Amino acid sequence: MSTNRFRHLLQRVIALLVTLSMLLPPELALAAPPANAPSAPTAQSAARGLVIGEVYHDATSLPLAFSSVTCAPASGAPLSAAVAT
């Protein structure tokens, strides 16, 4: 890619970003996550429910086939029913 073409492309990208930043309200454009945002889900009271999800490889972000997930309480107490899938 020639230098002039690269500069032109860079100028267009910068112009697009500046235009988008003008369209966003200031509180969204400059917003940071709240200081008290939880880093992990919090424990809930006992209830019946259904858990559905997918498992992805941490390094490659690709789905993992034939994955197995087991739900266990934080206390380590045995569960009354099998929950491994």
C-alpha positions, 0 to 999 in steps of 0.5 A: 500500500502506498504511503499516500493511500495509507494516509488517505485511509487513515484520515477517513478513519479518523474523520469517521471516529470524530463524526461518531463521537459527535453523535454520541451523548457525552455520558456514553462517549466518556462513560467508564464502567461503575466502580462497584461493577461485580467481576463475577456473578453473585450467589442467588437463593435456592430456586428451580431453573434452567441453565443454558450456555456454550463453552469457549476456549479461553485462548482461541475464543472458539467453541469447545465440542463435547464439553462437560459442565458441572454445577456445584454449590460454593459450600461443597455440600452434595447436591440432591440431584445430578446436574452434570451435563 
